[in-house]
Amino acid sequence: MKLIKLAAVGVAALGLSAGAALAEYPEKPINVVVSFKAGGNADIGARIAAEAISAELGVPVNVLNKPGGAHIPAVMSVKEAPADGYTILQFAPPSFMVVPLTREVPYSVQDDFVPIFAGAFATNALYVRADSPYETFEDFIEGAKANKLTMGVNNLGAPPNLSAVQLASEFGLEFKTIALKTVPASITGLIGGQVDVAVGQIATINAFKDEIRPLIILDNNRVPAMEKHLPGVRTVGEAFEGKNAGAWVRGGWAVKAGTPQEIIDKLVEASAAVGTDEFISGLPAGIDWKYVQGAEGVGAELQTGINLYSPILDGLGLLHK
């Protein structure tokens, strides 16, 4: 999957005039389709963003949850809706990155959608139980080379699993991987002794503070969220020069390609409300945010994910070619 450019179709290409119809957008409520069930961080983040953007646009912005089906039904419900700015997709790593990279899907990220903004952000960390004999990451490396440890992840092919695969490759390790469906389930499995180590997001520590210990952040470059959740914990890039680690966990909004540019511009402008320090500081502890707006900026973020995950998935034999 190669991201060359993201489509943006103007009014003239649709045979529409830049008249009153576009000038009055939005005239009715807007729906944001979320490919996760209600109650999780993706859903909560979408609802908080929808409230802020609704205030800018002057109409209700409603969240519609469409979980299941490898996220494809949610994406297709937006692709098959009119290109009028009233049906928006909240994209996420599965829908815009992992699933299109690993299988044939009935949509093209670069041809069928125009990004409005990217907001949600996360990176991963390696955790052990609080009573684990591995006090440091170096202890863990030594133990992992002496014994084949069990690694807990949420799902095979998901960002935590890909972080674990990259970790094994960079340090010459081999794990027995156990997929436990969700990140909280992976950490619960760690606490319960089902696995020796587990990969979770850096914000995972907030729900399990006294029961788990972070060993290292599976990323190269330090960002403020790391100090917010795991102060003083090193990144792989900081601790080991020449070793690489990373994760592409980004979420944001996109509209169907062919949406009039005037509507796209209005949505991008309204989305600035979710890029303010006030908005970001008010987010719940489990949600981190790095705001980027517009097709070009978000397109660069997507390309970063493609460049990161393609070789990892290829090494696993999972890359769709």
Backbone bond lengths (Angstrom), bond angles and torsions (degrees), N, CA, C in turn:
res aa  C-N    CA-C-N  psi(-1)  N-CA   C-N-CA  omega(-1)  CA-C   N-CA-C  phi
1 M - - - 1.459 - - 1.519 108.62 -
2 K 1.295 116.60 118.25 1.473 122.30 -177.74 1.512 108.05 -117.85
3 L 1.297 116.44 121.39 1.461 120.64 178.69 1.513 108.68 -89.27
4 I 1.331 117.20 105.19 1.453 121.36 -178.60 1.515 110.14 -91.23
5 K 1.314 116.84 -53.98 1.457 119.67 174.14 1.516 108.13 -157.75
6 L 1.310 116.68 159.97 1.444 121.97 -179.41 1.516 108.50 -104.51
7 A 1.328 114.58 133.83 1.459 119.68 -172.61 1.517 111.87 -68.04
8 A 1.324 114.75 143.34 1.464 121.42 171.35 1.512 106.48 -146.89
9 V 1.331 115.74 108.03 1.455 120.18 -174.55 1.519 109.51 -101.61
10 G 1.305 117.54 127.94 1.459 122.62 -177.61 1.511 112.53 -81.72
11 V 1.318 114.75 176.83 1.454 121.32 -177.30 1.514 111.63 -64.00
12 A 1.322 117.03 -41.27 1.461 119.69 -175.94 1.512 111.50 -61.71
13 A 1.325 117.13 -37.58 1.456 120.79 -178.58 1.515 111.42 -65.83
14 L 1.333 117.29 -23.12 1.456 120.81 179.89 1.523 111.85 -92.94
15 G 1.317 116.50 -3.31 1.446 119.40 -178.65 1.516 112.79 73.41
16 L 1.358 116.63 24.17 1.453 120.53 179.96 1.509 109.67 -106.10
17 S 1.293 116.35 155.56 1.463 120.89 175.51 1.516 109.43 -96.45
18 A 1.325 114.99 152.97 1.462 119.50 178.37 1.524 108.45 -83.55
19 G 1.321 115.92 59.23 1.454 121.46 -174.11 1.500 112.80 -101.55
20 A 1.326 114.69 -153.30 1.454 120.99 -172.38 1.516 112.18 -63.54
21 A 1.357 118.05 -33.66 1.460 120.29 -175.64 1.520 110.93 -58.39
22 L 1.349 116.10 -44.10 1.453 119.44 -179.72 1.519 110.76 -75.88
23 A 1.315 116.71 -37.23 1.460 120.50 -177.79 1.521 111.23 -62.33
24 E 1.331 116.78 -26.39 1.462 120.55 -175.70 1.519 112.85 -92.04
25 Y 1.325 117.49 -4.31 1.468 118.86 179.26 1.521 110.29 -61.73
26 P 1.339 118.05 135.15 1.462 127.22 -1.99 1.532 111.38 -93.96
27 E 1.305 116.08 142.95 1.458 122.16 -179.75 1.514 112.63 -102.82
28 K 1.332 117.11 -9.28 1.460 121.36 -176.19 1.533 109.01 -149.43
29 P 1.336 117.96 172.33 1.462 120.26 -179.32 1.529 112.71 -59.76
30 I 1.308 115.13 150.84 1.474 123.84 178.93 1.517 108.02 -109.67
31 N 1.321 116.45 141.51 1.458 121.68 177.66 1.527 110.33 -109.49
32 V 1.323 116.27 135.26 1.462 122.66 174.44 1.522 107.24 -112.83
33 V 1.325 116.57 118.36 1.462 122.22 -178.44 1.528 109.44 -88.91
34 V 1.335 115.93 124.02 1.461 123.13 -179.71 1.523 108.09 -113.32
35 S 1.326 117.17 128.49 1.467 120.65 -174.03 1.519 113.51 -87.47
36 F 1.336 116.87 14.56 1.456 122.65 175.79 1.528 109.27 -118.51
37 K 1.329 116.01 159.64 1.463 119.80 178.62 1.523 110.57 -71.63
38 A 1.311 115.64 162.90 1.460 121.45 -179.63 1.523 110.84 -66.82
39 G 1.326 116.01 145.71 1.449 121.27 173.25 1.507 115.93 103.82
40 G 1.337 118.36 -19.76 1.450 121.38 178.51 1.512 111.58 -83.79
41 N 1.327 115.34 176.25 1.465 119.19 -177.67 1.517 112.83 -62.04
42 A 1.351 117.14 -37.61 1.467 119.59 179.38 1.522 110.79 -62.07
43 D 1.324 115.97 -42.50 1.467 120.86 179.05 1.522 111.07 -67.95
44 I 1.326 116.76 -44.06 1.469 120.26 -179.30 1.525 110.43 -63.00
45 G 1.338 116.48 -45.04 1.460 119.91 178.52 1.511 112.29 -60.77
46 A 1.340 115.97 -39.93 1.470 119.79 178.93 1.520 111.28 -63.40
47 R 1.307 116.81 -40.77 1.469 120.19 -177.45 1.533 111.51 -70.06
48 I 1.320 116.73 -38.42 1.459 119.73 178.00 1.528 110.13 -66.39
49 A 1.346 116.28 -43.22 1.464 120.30 177.78 1.531 110.75 -64.63
50 A 1.325 116.37 -40.79 1.466 120.34 -179.63 1.523 111.21 -61.27
51 E 1.320 116.51 -39.50 1.465 119.97 179.52 1.527 110.78 -64.03
52 A 1.339 116.54 -43.49 1.468 119.97 -179.35 1.524 111.62 -66.69
53 I 1.330 116.87 -42.00 1.465 120.69 -178.03 1.527 110.71 -73.44
54 S 1.332 117.16 -32.68 1.461 121.09 175.28 1.522 110.96 -58.99
55 A 1.331 115.90 -40.39 1.461 119.43 179.64 1.523 111.52 -64.38
56 E 1.317 117.20 -31.87 1.460 121.33 178.64 1.525 111.81 -74.81
57 L 1.329 117.02 -38.41 1.462 121.53 -174.21 1.524 113.18 -88.32
58 G 1.336 117.25 -21.38 1.455 120.24 177.91 1.515 115.06 81.80
59 V 1.348 118.27 13.71 1.458 122.44 174.96 1.524 108.41 -135.21
60 P 1.345 117.73 158.54 1.461 118.94 176.39 1.531 111.48 -62.78
61 V 1.329 116.06 141.70 1.463 122.19 172.15 1.521 106.05 -119.38
62 N 1.331 115.57 108.62 1.461 122.11 -172.24 1.523 111.44 -99.39
63 V 1.321 117.03 144.10 1.462 122.49 176.78 1.517 109.24 -98.14
64 L 1.336 116.02 127.52 1.458 122.90 175.72 1.521 108.50 -113.81
65 N 1.322 117.99 118.39 1.458 122.25 -179.94 1.516 110.43 -88.73
66 K 1.338 116.33 124.79 1.462 122.47 177.42 1.529 108.86 -131.37
67 P 1.346 117.80 71.99 1.467 120.09 -179.01 1.524 111.70 -77.74
68 G 1.343 114.84 165.14 1.456 120.61 173.65 1.511 113.95 97.32
69 G 1.335 115.04 170.46 1.459 121.66 175.66 1.511 113.90 65.21
70 A 1.337 116.55 34.88 1.464 121.63 -178.88 1.524 111.56 56.11
71 H 1.331 116.03 31.28 1.466 123.85 176.90 1.534 113.17 71.28
72 I 1.311 117.52 -2.71 1.467 121.25 -175.95 1.535 112.31 -67.97
73 P 1.350 119.88 -44.32 1.467 118.52 179.97 1.529 113.21 -57.82
74 A 1.318 117.31 -38.91 1.470 119.54 179.14 1.519 110.73 -63.70
75 V 1.327 116.37 -45.62 1.464 120.34 -179.91 1.528 110.08 -62.98
76 M 1.310 117.12 -44.41 1.466 120.84 -177.43 1.524 111.87 -66.87
77 S 1.331 117.46 -30.43 1.467 118.84 179.03 1.527 111.06 -64.57
78 V 1.340 116.70 -27.48 1.466 120.18 176.57 1.522 110.03 -83.94
79 K 1.323 116.20 -41.44 1.470 119.19 178.49 1.530 111.73 -59.80
80 E 1.334 116.38 -35.08 1.466 120.66 -176.29 1.535 112.98 -88.74
81 A 1.320 117.46 -6.22 1.466 121.07 178.14 1.530 109.56 -81.88
82 P 1.321 117.98 163.07 1.465 120.20 176.25 1.533 111.38 -60.34
83 A 1.316 115.80 146.82 1.477 121.24 178.61 1.518 108.72 -85.66
84 D 1.336 115.19 68.07 1.465 119.52 -174.05 1.525 113.52 -125.73
85 G 1.324 117.23 6.69 1.453 120.46 177.55 1.509 115.17 81.88
86 Y 1.329 118.69 4.13 1.452 121.08 -179.37 1.526 113.17 -98.14
87 T 1.326 117.15 -6.93 1.459 121.60 175.03 1.522 107.86 -128.96
88 I 1.319 116.55 114.80 1.462 123.36 -173.91 1.526 109.17 -117.67
89 L 1.304 116.83 143.56 1.467 121.78 176.72 1.518 110.03 -99.90
90 Q 1.325 116.36 131.50 1.465 118.78 165.91 1.530 106.77 -89.09
91 F 1.329 116.13 109.02 1.465 118.99 -179.73 1.522 110.04 -84.12
92 A 1.335 115.38 160.79 1.458 122.67 -176.69 1.522 108.06 -153.32
93 P 1.333 118.95 171.81 1.475 119.90 -179.69 1.529 114.28 -52.78
94 P 1.345 120.02 -41.86 1.473 116.78 178.88 1.522 113.19 -65.09
95 S 1.328 117.44 -48.63 1.466 120.31 -171.08 1.514 113.38 -73.47
96 F 1.347 117.62 -35.37 1.469 120.33 -174.70 1.519 112.81 -108.12
97 M 1.333 118.98 -0.67 1.455 118.69 -176.90 1.528 111.55 -137.00
98 V 1.332 118.28 -71.30 1.457 120.88 -169.39 1.527 112.14 -66.97
99 V 1.324 117.81 -48.48 1.469 119.47 -177.38 1.531 111.51 -63.90
100 P 1.341 120.46 -48.35 1.472 118.84 178.24 1.534 113.67 -64.01
101 L 1.334 117.31 -25.96 1.461 119.46 178.71 1.523 112.96 -79.25
102 T 1.334 117.19 -20.30 1.461 119.35 -172.41 1.526 114.57 -110.58
103 R 1.315 117.92 -7.74 1.465 118.67 -179.55 1.529 109.59 -156.29
104 E 1.303 114.86 166.28 1.464 119.48 174.19 1.519 108.55 -77.51
105 V 1.316 116.18 127.89 1.464 121.02 -179.69 1.520 109.09 -123.76
106 P 1.330 117.43 155.82 1.474 120.60 -177.27 1.521 113.57 -83.70
107 Y 1.301 116.97 27.41 1.465 120.58 177.05 1.511 109.22 -149.56
108 S 1.317 115.58 159.01 1.457 122.41 176.80 1.522 107.94 -119.07
109 V 1.319 115.88 122.01 1.466 119.40 179.96 1.520 110.69 -57.60
110 Q 1.337 115.73 -44.58 1.467 118.73 -174.16 1.523 114.14 -79.74
111 D 1.322 117.83 -25.41 1.468 120.30 -176.40 1.525 113.81 -98.39
112 D 1.321 117.26 -27.47 1.466 120.28 -171.27 1.520 114.51 -101.74
113 F 1.337 117.34 -7.23 1.462 119.28 -174.87 1.527 111.66 -139.20
114 V 1.320 114.87 151.64 1.464 122.36 174.15 1.530 107.46 -121.25
115 P 1.321 119.36 117.76 1.467 120.46 -179.83 1.530 111.94 -69.34
116 I 1.324 114.81 144.26 1.459 122.19 174.47 1.533 109.54 -98.79
117 F 1.321 116.02 -51.43 1.459 120.01 176.75 1.529 109.35 -158.53
118 A 1.316 115.55 160.68 1.461 122.95 167.37 1.518 107.13 -116.11
119 G 1.325 116.69 137.60 1.456 120.57 -178.10 1.511 112.67 -131.79
120 A 1.330 116.54 -67.90 1.463 120.84 -175.87 1.522 110.73 -56.88
121 F 1.314 114.91 138.76 1.459 121.95 -176.32 1.526 108.59 -144.16
122 A 1.320 116.88 144.17 1.466 120.29 172.94 1.517 108.87 -155.97
123 T 1.298 115.27 156.81 1.458 121.54 169.39 1.518 107.24 -135.87
124 N 1.322 117.11 168.48 1.456 121.38 -170.35 1.516 113.12 -107.03
125 A 1.315 114.88 160.54 1.461 122.17 174.96 1.518 108.90 -136.35
126 L 1.331 115.53 157.81 1.464 121.85 176.50 1.522 108.20 -97.86
127 Y 1.335 116.20 126.61 1.461 121.92 -176.55 1.528 111.62 -118.89
128 V 1.337 115.38 147.61 1.461 122.80 168.55 1.525 107.70 -126.46
129 R 1.329 117.02 169.66 1.458 119.96 175.16 1.530 110.37 -65.49
130 A 1.310 115.88 156.03 1.464 120.14 -179.37 1.527 112.03 -61.26
131 D 1.344 116.79 -28.66 1.463 120.22 -179.52 1.531 112.65 -98.08
132 S 1.317 117.40 13.80 1.469 120.79 -179.03 1.527 111.00 -63.92
133 P 1.323 117.11 146.33 1.468 119.72 175.50 1.529 112.49 -70.62
134 Y 1.323 116.75 -12.65 1.462 120.09 179.91 1.524 109.43 -85.85
135 E 1.311 115.68 97.43 1.459 121.21 -177.96 1.524 111.91 -79.24
136 T 1.325 116.70 -31.63 1.463 122.04 -177.78 1.517 109.54 -130.24
137 F 1.324 115.17 167.82 1.456 119.72 176.50 1.528 110.73 -63.74
138 E 1.323 116.90 -35.07 1.464 120.24 177.98 1.527 110.74 -64.62
139 D 1.351 117.44 -38.44 1.472 120.58 174.66 1.527 110.21 -59.93
140 F 1.325 114.23 -42.87 1.472 119.72 -179.43 1.523 110.91 -62.48
141 I 1.331 117.76 -45.19 1.468 121.10 179.64 1.524 110.08 -58.60
142 E 1.319 116.48 -44.38 1.461 120.50 179.73 1.527 110.76 -62.66
143 G 1.340 116.02 -43.86 1.460 119.72 179.25 1.516 112.83 -66.96
144 A 1.338 116.27 -38.33 1.460 120.44 -178.79 1.523 112.13 -69.04
145 K 1.321 116.69 -28.12 1.469 119.69 177.47 1.524 111.39 -78.79
146 A 1.339 116.35 -26.53 1.464 120.53 179.69 1.523 111.92 -85.01
147 N 1.333 117.21 -29.68 1.457 122.08 -176.99 1.524 110.15 -138.35
148 K 1.312 117.40 144.83 1.465 121.37 177.20 1.526 108.21 -80.22
149 L 1.306 116.60 101.98 1.458 121.56 -176.25 1.525 111.48 -81.91
150 T 1.318 115.81 157.14 1.461 121.12 174.79 1.525 109.15 -91.82
151 M 1.315 115.93 131.46 1.469 123.45 -177.00 1.523 109.62 -110.91
152 G 1.304 117.65 123.33 1.455 121.93 177.63 1.518 112.08 -93.40
153 V 1.333 116.49 128.77 1.464 122.72 175.81 1.518 107.52 -134.28
154 N 1.326 116.71 171.37 1.461 118.13 179.68 1.527 111.58 -79.41
155 N 1.313 117.99 -58.11 1.467 121.80 179.19 1.523 109.62 -142.03
156 L 1.310 116.83 147.56 1.455 120.76 176.49 1.520 109.47 -64.31
157 G 1.313 117.26 130.10 1.456 122.00 -178.92 1.512 113.75 91.14
158 A 1.334 117.87 -11.37 1.463 121.29 177.92 1.529 109.62 -79.01
159 P 1.352 117.61 162.71 1.465 119.81 -176.80 1.522 115.96 -50.91
160 P 1.352 121.41 -43.35 1.471 118.12 177.31 1.521 113.08 -61.46
161 N 1.325 117.63 -38.89 1.462 120.59 177.02 1.521 111.14 -64.11
162 L 1.337 116.92 -41.21 1.461 120.06 -179.98 1.524 110.82 -67.87
163 S 1.332 117.26 -33.64 1.466 120.01 174.18 1.524 110.53 -64.16
164 A 1.332 116.70 -40.17 1.465 120.70 179.02 1.524 111.14 -66.54
165 V 1.324 116.55 -39.19 1.469 120.51 177.93 1.519 110.65 -63.92
166 Q 1.329 116.37 -44.17 1.455 119.96 178.60 1.531 110.95 -63.90
167 L 1.325 116.80 -39.92 1.463 121.17 177.09 1.523 110.61 -59.26
168 A 1.332 116.70 -47.11 1.465 120.43 179.66 1.520 111.46 -61.05
169 S 1.326 116.74 -41.49 1.460 121.00 -179.04 1.522 111.77 -66.29
170 E 1.328 116.47 -44.16 1.462 120.76 -175.98 1.529 112.39 -67.34
171 F 1.345 116.85 -32.40 1.464 119.64 -174.17 1.532 113.12 -112.49
172 G 1.329 116.77 8.43 1.456 119.89 176.49 1.515 113.53 65.81
173 L 1.335 116.82 42.44 1.458 121.99 -177.28 1.526 110.65 -109.75
174 E 1.314 115.51 163.92 1.463 120.87 174.84 1.520 107.93 -137.50
175 F 1.329 116.21 129.83 1.454 121.43 -179.06 1.520 110.71 -120.62
176 K 1.313 115.71 157.04 1.459 121.36 163.87 1.526 105.62 -93.45
177 T 1.310 117.22 113.93 1.462 121.22 -173.86 1.522 110.62 -93.51
178 I 1.324 114.87 132.70 1.464 121.47 177.22 1.526 108.33 -122.19
179 A 1.323 116.47 120.84 1.462 121.88 179.09 1.523 109.53 -90.46
180 L 1.319 116.50 125.34 1.466 121.82 -173.79 1.529 112.69 -118.27
181 K 1.314 117.13 22.55 1.472 125.52 169.02 1.527 115.29 80.77
182 T 1.318 118.49 -47.33 1.465 120.64 -179.89 1.525 109.25 -135.78
183 V 1.335 116.26 161.57 1.467 119.23 176.89 1.525 110.95 -63.34
184 P 1.354 120.59 -46.95 1.466 118.81 176.61 1.526 112.72 -57.01
185 A 1.340 117.42 -37.16 1.463 119.70 178.19 1.521 111.23 -67.58
186 S 1.329 116.64 -34.52 1.467 120.05 176.72 1.523 110.59 -63.36
187 I 1.322 116.50 -43.03 1.457 120.68 -179.07 1.527 110.16 -71.12
188 T 1.320 117.29 -38.52 1.458 120.30 175.61 1.530 110.50 -62.25
189 G 1.338 116.17 -39.54 1.453 120.30 175.75 1.514 112.30 -63.86
190 L 1.320 115.99 -35.69 1.465 120.68 176.25 1.523 110.37 -64.41
191 I 1.319 116.11 -48.34 1.461 120.70 -179.07 1.525 110.71 -62.57
192 G 1.339 116.14 -37.13 1.462 120.99 -178.43 1.515 114.58 -81.93
193 G 1.331 118.05 -3.22 1.449 120.71 176.43 1.514 115.74 89.73
194 Q 1.337 117.51 8.14 1.463 119.73 177.93 1.529 111.67 -70.42
195 V 1.332 116.32 -30.12 1.459 121.63 179.94 1.529 108.66 -133.87
196 D 1.335 115.25 159.55 1.466 120.37 -179.54 1.526 112.45 -86.13
197 V 1.324 115.68 -36.01 1.460 122.26 -179.99 1.521 107.42 -140.88
198 A 1.323 116.18 162.89 1.462 119.41 179.05 1.514 109.42 -150.30
199 V 1.318 114.79 152.92 1.461 121.43 175.15 1.520 108.43 -104.92
200 G 1.321 114.83 127.86 1.454 121.07 175.41 1.512 108.91 -139.94
201 Q 1.297 117.09 170.67 1.455 120.27 178.11 1.529 110.08 -72.44
202 I 1.319 116.12 160.06 1.461 118.86 -177.40 1.524 111.24 -62.08
203 A 1.335 117.71 -29.45 1.468 120.71 179.43 1.523 112.54 -75.86
204 T 1.332 117.85 -10.04 1.466 122.01 -179.92 1.523 111.16 -57.14
205 I 1.308 117.08 -31.05 1.463 121.33 -176.77 1.524 111.71 -57.50
206 N 1.330 117.50 -28.56 1.463 120.92 -175.90 1.524 113.15 -63.28
207 A 1.325 117.01 -29.53 1.466 120.59 -178.21 1.523 113.20 -93.25
208 F 1.335 117.45 -11.69 1.471 120.19 -173.99 1.534 111.83 -136.80
209 K 1.318 117.01 36.20 1.463 122.38 -167.43 1.527 114.32 -51.09
210 D 1.322 118.72 -48.06 1.462 121.59 -172.67 1.520 113.73 -90.58
211 E 1.331 116.57 -1.22 1.458 119.28 -172.84 1.524 113.88 -109.91
212 I 1.338 117.13 -14.48 1.459 120.42 -178.72 1.525 110.13 -133.54
213 R 1.338 114.59 161.30 1.463 120.92 179.35 1.523 109.20 -129.27
214 P 1.333 117.98 125.98 1.466 119.42 175.71 1.524 110.22 -78.04
215 L 1.329 116.84 135.17 1.459 120.85 178.25 1.523 112.36 -98.81
216 I 1.326 116.33 -39.21 1.461 120.12 -178.68 1.523 108.87 -164.96
217 I 1.315 116.21 152.05 1.461 121.62 175.42 1.523 108.00 -90.67
218 L 1.321 116.32 128.21 1.463 121.98 -174.69 1.525 110.38 -85.52
219 D 1.320 114.71 65.69 1.452 121.75 -179.88 1.515 107.86 -156.05
220 N 1.329 115.78 169.23 1.462 120.21 180.00 1.518 112.30 -98.76
221 N 1.315 116.35 -50.47 1.464 121.51 -170.21 1.523 111.24 -99.34
222 R 1.312 116.01 131.98 1.460 121.35 -179.38 1.526 110.80 -75.86
223 V 1.318 115.91 136.36 1.464 122.55 175.16 1.523 108.03 -127.78
224 P 1.344 118.04 159.89 1.470 120.58 -175.82 1.525 114.49 -54.49
225 A 1.340 117.65 -34.23 1.466 119.86 -177.91 1.522 112.07 -60.61
226 M 1.328 117.13 -27.79 1.458 119.73 179.98 1.522 110.97 -64.89
227 E 1.328 116.49 -42.11 1.467 119.95 178.38 1.523 111.35 -71.74
228 K 1.315 115.92 -27.97 1.462 120.22 177.71 1.523 110.67 -64.69
229 H 1.318 117.17 -43.08 1.464 121.19 -174.69 1.528 113.57 -99.61
230 L 1.319 117.06 -42.37 1.465 121.66 -174.02 1.535 109.82 -128.38
231 P 1.320 117.52 65.12 1.461 119.44 -177.49 1.529 111.80 -59.82
232 G 1.326 114.97 131.97 1.453 120.32 176.90 1.510 115.44 83.89
233 V 1.329 118.40 -9.57 1.462 120.42 179.19 1.531 108.90 -79.13
234 R 1.310 117.08 130.01 1.457 121.89 -176.27 1.526 111.52 -73.51
235 T 1.324 115.65 154.10 1.456 120.99 166.60 1.526 107.87 -90.93
236 V 1.331 116.31 161.12 1.468 120.31 175.59 1.522 110.06 -57.93
237 G 1.326 116.43 -42.83 1.461 120.53 -178.53 1.514 113.31 -62.66
238 E 1.327 116.11 -35.05 1.459 120.33 178.25 1.528 111.99 -73.62
239 A 1.315 116.21 -39.27 1.466 120.57 -172.76 1.524 113.55 -82.92
240 F 1.333 116.69 -28.35 1.461 119.73 -173.33 1.526 109.58 -137.14
241 E 1.294 115.55 97.98 1.460 120.97 179.52 1.527 109.73 -60.32
242 G 1.317 116.07 131.76 1.461 120.91 178.93 1.514 114.41 92.60
243 K 1.349 117.64 -13.31 1.458 121.06 176.42 1.528 109.08 -93.19
244 N 1.317 116.47 140.45 1.458 121.01 -175.92 1.527 111.20 -113.85
245 A 1.302 115.10 144.94 1.459 122.19 174.88 1.513 107.96 -151.60
246 G 1.306 116.21 155.78 1.458 118.50 179.21 1.511 111.49 179.48
247 A 1.309 115.03 167.13 1.462 121.43 175.99 1.515 107.91 -148.48
248 W 1.326 116.15 146.49 1.469 120.03 173.39 1.519 106.91 -112.73
249 V 1.323 115.22 93.99 1.456 121.22 176.50 1.525 106.42 -122.65
250 R 1.313 115.66 94.28 1.467 122.79 -177.57 1.527 108.70 -132.04
251 G 1.292 115.94 145.61 1.446 121.35 175.46 1.509 109.91 -137.20
252 G 1.317 116.61 150.09 1.458 120.21 -179.89 1.510 110.56 -172.60
253 W 1.325 115.89 -165.97 1.454 121.72 -177.25 1.523 110.50 -117.29
254 A 1.325 114.95 146.78 1.458 121.42 176.15 1.518 109.29 -145.23
255 V 1.331 115.73 151.31 1.457 121.27 176.24 1.528 109.41 -112.41
256 K 1.295 114.95 166.69 1.454 120.41 178.52 1.529 110.50 -67.39
257 A 1.335 115.95 136.93 1.460 120.18 174.17 1.528 109.32 -58.56
258 G 1.308 116.61 141.68 1.456 121.58 -175.17 1.514 112.10 101.07
259 T 1.326 116.98 -9.30 1.457 120.07 174.33 1.533 108.88 -63.53
260 P 1.322 118.73 131.95 1.474 120.38 -179.06 1.527 111.99 -52.86
261 Q 1.314 115.31 140.37 1.462 120.18 -174.91 1.532 111.79 -61.10
262 E 1.336 117.31 -33.04 1.458 119.83 178.43 1.526 111.27 -60.35
263 I 1.336 115.97 -37.80 1.466 120.28 179.07 1.528 110.01 -71.70
264 I 1.329 116.86 -42.85 1.469 120.60 177.32 1.528 109.68 -58.02
265 D 1.318 116.20 -46.51 1.466 120.22 -179.01 1.528 111.45 -61.21
266 K 1.334 116.23 -38.21 1.463 119.41 -178.93 1.522 110.56 -68.98
267 L 1.324 117.07 -38.54 1.461 120.68 177.93 1.530 111.45 -67.71
268 V 1.330 115.85 -41.31 1.473 118.91 177.61 1.525 110.05 -61.56
269 E 1.331 115.88 -43.74 1.464 119.99 179.75 1.527 110.85 -61.65
270 A 1.340 116.19 -43.59 1.468 120.09 -179.51 1.524 111.53 -66.45
271 S 1.326 116.37 -31.08 1.464 119.93 -177.62 1.522 112.73 -68.46
272 A 1.319 117.57 -14.85 1.464 119.83 176.69 1.524 111.52 -57.77
273 A 1.326 116.48 -21.83 1.467 120.73 178.44 1.520 111.97 -63.14
274 V 1.340 117.56 -25.65 1.470 119.99 -179.60 1.523 111.49 -97.11
275 G 1.317 116.35 11.69 1.453 120.81 176.42 1.511 113.24 -111.04
276 T 1.326 116.91 3.53 1.457 120.69 -177.10 1.528 110.95 -81.86
277 D 1.316 116.26 155.37 1.466 120.96 176.43 1.526 110.84 -60.61
278 E 1.324 116.28 -36.40 1.464 120.38 179.89 1.520 111.14 -63.14
279 F 1.328 117.07 -45.19 1.454 120.41 179.20 1.524 110.72 -63.75
280 I 1.322 117.21 -48.36 1.460 121.64 -175.32 1.527 111.33 -64.77
281 S 1.322 116.94 -39.94 1.465 119.78 -179.75 1.522 112.49 -68.66
282 G 1.326 117.45 -19.81 1.458 121.19 -179.80 1.514 114.98 -90.78
283 L 1.328 117.83 0.20 1.462 120.82 -179.17 1.522 110.96 -72.85
284 P 1.336 117.78 150.79 1.470 120.48 176.71 1.521 111.71 -60.45
285 A 1.328 116.21 161.22 1.465 121.81 -174.24 1.523 113.17 -59.51
286 G 1.321 117.94 -30.72 1.458 120.19 -176.14 1.513 115.18 -84.77
287 I 1.333 117.83 -0.47 1.463 121.11 -177.15 1.520 109.47 -118.19
288 D 1.324 115.98 121.15 1.456 121.61 175.00 1.524 109.18 -107.92
289 W 1.323 116.11 156.74 1.474 120.48 -167.58 1.521 110.13 -141.79
290 K 1.308 116.28 133.93 1.462 122.93 173.07 1.520 106.73 -138.62
291 Y 1.324 115.90 102.50 1.467 121.28 -169.28 1.526 111.68 -83.28
292 V 1.324 114.68 129.02 1.467 123.08 171.87 1.526 106.18 -136.39
293 Q 1.330 118.50 135.75 1.461 119.87 -176.77 1.524 111.59 -118.80
294 G 1.340 114.74 154.60 1.459 121.61 172.38 1.515 114.72 86.05
295 A 1.336 115.27 158.90 1.465 121.52 -175.67 1.518 112.30 -62.01
296 E 1.315 117.83 -40.21 1.456 119.58 -177.07 1.529 111.62 -68.98
297 G 1.333 116.85 -46.96 1.456 120.28 -179.07 1.511 112.43 -65.20
298 V 1.327 116.92 -45.70 1.461 120.39 -179.75 1.525 110.19 -70.48
299 G 1.335 116.66 -35.12 1.464 119.92 176.74 1.516 112.02 -58.59
300 A 1.329 116.75 -38.93 1.468 120.43 176.99 1.519 110.88 -65.12
301 E 1.335 116.96 -37.11 1.469 120.52 176.99 1.531 110.49 -64.05
302 L 1.318 116.46 -42.24 1.460 120.62 178.55 1.525 111.57 -63.54
303 Q 1.325 116.30 -41.32 1.457 119.26 179.12 1.531 111.50 -63.17
304 T 1.318 116.39 -36.11 1.460 120.63 176.15 1.526 110.50 -59.33
305 G 1.333 116.85 -43.00 1.456 120.84 178.37 1.517 112.67 -65.19
306 I 1.330 116.65 -41.53 1.461 120.83 177.47 1.521 110.75 -60.76
307 N 1.333 115.86 -45.36 1.464 120.55 -179.58 1.530 112.07 -64.25
308 L 1.336 116.57 -33.89 1.460 121.02 -179.45 1.524 111.80 -74.73
309 Y 1.333 116.29 -49.08 1.460 119.94 -169.56 1.525 114.80 -86.59
310 S 1.327 117.81 -26.55 1.470 119.20 -176.84 1.531 113.03 -56.59
311 P 1.350 119.88 -50.74 1.465 118.45 -179.98 1.515 113.34 -66.65
312 I 1.336 118.19 -32.72 1.469 120.20 178.29 1.519 110.01 -66.23
313 L 1.330 116.61 -47.63 1.463 120.65 179.25 1.524 111.55 -65.20
314 D 1.327 115.86 -35.88 1.464 120.09 177.60 1.525 110.02 -62.62
315 G 1.328 116.96 -42.08 1.458 120.65 178.47 1.516 112.72 -63.39
316 L 1.329 116.64 -28.61 1.462 120.93 177.36 1.527 112.66 -86.07
317 G 1.332 116.96 -4.54 1.448 120.46 -176.81 1.518 112.77 75.84
318 L 1.340 117.49 19.96 1.454 121.80 -176.01 1.527 113.45 -104.88
319 L 1.320 117.90 -9.25 1.460 120.30 -176.15 1.519 110.05 -72.28
320 H 1.334 116.03 125.92 1.464 120.97 177.15 1.514 109.50 -77.42
321 K 1.322 116.38 126.70 1.454 119.87 -176.70 1.526 110.03 -121.23
